[in-house]
Amino acid sequence: EEIKMALDLGFSMITLDCSEKIDGKVATMTKDELAAKYMKLDPKFVQEMEGAYLGKNFSVGTNVIRFDRETLQEILLTYGATLAFIKEIDETFIKNHKQPVDFELSIDETMTPTTPAAHYFMAAEMEKAGIVLYSVAPRFCGEFQKGIDYIGDLSLFEADFAAHAAIADHFGYKISVHSGSDKFSVFPIVGEYTKGRVHV
């Protein structure tokens, strides 16, 4: 209802917050707990995802992203429920709207950082579904509190951000930095790796 209202009022950009569909508890599970929960997923869905990703390498710029079994299990359990939700919103509101809409995907409202593998997975699944993304907001390492500078190790942030920016370049959308206000220490890094093609 909120999306329909916003679009009907003439808003030209929508940020879809997927936090209610992201399972943040997965990051704290043991390997046995992960395996047990993974066994409860729809077998058809698991077969499709394993066929597409398991044991495969994907080149992104100078990086290689690999999906081993544990990595794929964590991603499917954490983000699997978001896929149908995003597709529903895109098909119901974005694709059928009378005006073009810049569609941003937000997966940053989590307790743990978005891994490059998780980011790649989400982008690849959006591309497969024909969903055109304007920008994606991952959860970066460190802390992004409103109104104060970045809290964390800048060298770790740079490595993390470079990987996410490369994925955004690979799929052709902007990287988005949420709560980017007053982050003066990271702005040079953000500018360097995006060449200005960024949403803050």
N, C-alpha and C positions, 0 to 999 in steps of 0.2 A: 504493500500500500504506500509506503514512504517513497519507494523508487518511482512508482507510477505518478504520485503527486509531484515529485521533483521534476520529472520529465515533462509532465503536462504544464508545469509553470515555466518551462523554457530553459531549465538547467541543461548545460551541454556536456557535463562531465559527471560521472558516477564512480565513486569509490566503493567497491563491494567488500565489506568487512566480513571475512570468513571465520572469525574467531569462535563463533558458536558451533561451528561444524568441525573445528580442529580439535583433536583429542590430545590435550597437553599432558595427560598422564602417561602416555607411551614412553616419553623420555626417561621416566623413573622406573620402568619395568625391568625385571631381570630377563635373561635370554629365555628361560623356561616360560615365564609369563607371556613374553612376546609370542613365542611359538604356539602356546595354548590359545591365545586370542586370535592369532593368525589363522588357526585351523577353523575358526568359526566364521570367517569371511566367506562370501559367496564363491563357490568353487569356479564358476564360469569367469567371474571377475579376476580371481587369482590366476587362473590359467592364461587369460588374456594379458595381464600385466607381466607375468613371468616370461611369457613368450616375447614380449616387447622389450624387456629391460634386463632380466636376470642374466648375469655373467657377461653383459655386453659393455663395450667401451664407447663413449661418445666424445668426439673431439670438439672442444669449444675454444677457439683461439689457440693459445699455447697450452691449454689445460686439457686433461683427459678425465672424464667423469665415468666412474665404474660403479655398477650396481651389483654388489655381492648379496647373498641371501639376507643377511641381517639388515643391511642398509635398505633393501627393498621392503622387507617386513615393516620396519619402522616407518617408512614413508607411507605405505599403504594404510597402516593402522592410524597414522597421524592425520593424513590428508585425504584419505579415500572418500570420506563422506562429503568432502567439499565439492567433488567433481560433479555429481548430479545437481547439487545446489547451484553451482555457477552456470551450468548448462541451462537449467530452468530459468534463471534470471535473464541470461542472454537471449534465449529463444522467446521468452514471454515479453520482455521489455526493450532490450537493446536493438535486436535485429528488426523488430516490427515498428520501431519508433519512426515518426515522419521526418525527423531531423537526425543528422549524424550525431553520435554520442561517443565521447572519449571514455572508454571503459577501463578503469583501473582496478586491479586485483590486489587486495590487501591481505597478506598472510603474516603480518608482523606482530599481531597481538598474541604473542605466545611467551612462555617463560624461558624458552631456549632458542638460540639463534637458528635461522633457516640455513640448512646446509646447502652447498652448491648442488648436490644431487637432488635434494627436495625441490629446489628452485627449478632445476632443469626438468624434472618430472612434471611439475605443474605446467610449465611453459609448453612442453611437448604435448601434453594431454589437451591443452587449450588449442594448440595448432591442429591437432588431430580432429578436434570437434568443430573446427572452423570458426573458433571464437577469436576475434581480432582484439588484441589488447593494446591499449594506449600506454599503459605503464604497469609495473608490478612493484609492490612494496614488501620486500623481505624483512625479516627480523635480523638485524646485524648484531655482531658481537659487541659487547660493551653495553653501556646504558645511554638511552636517549631521553632524558628528562626535559620537560618543557622549560624554556627560559634560561637554561644554564648550559655551559659548554659540555662537550662529550666527556663521559666518564669511562675510562678504559685504556688499554694499551694501543697506542696509535699504530704501531707496526703490525699488530694482529688485525686491527681494523683495516689497514691498507690491503693486506693479503686477502682478507675476507671480501672487501668491497670490490677489489679487482676481479675476483672470480664471479661475483654477481653481475658486475657491469659487462663482463664478457658474455655472459649468458643473455643479458638483455640485448646486446649487439647482435648476437647470433640469431635471435628470434625477431629482432626488429622493433623493439619497443623501448620506452624510457625506463630507467631505473628510478624508483621513487624513494625518497628519504622522509619518513614520517617523523614528526616532532623534531624537525631539523632547525628549529629556531635557535639562534645564537650558538651554533656549533662551529665557532670560528676555527678551531683546531683541525676539523675534518674537511672544511670547505675546499682547501687546496687539493686534497686527495680526491674528493668527489669530482671536482672540476677536471683534474688530470685524466681520470679513467673514463669519464663520460664525454669529454670534449664539449661540455655544456648541454648535452642531450639528457637532461635530468629534470625530475620534478621534486622540488623540496617543499 
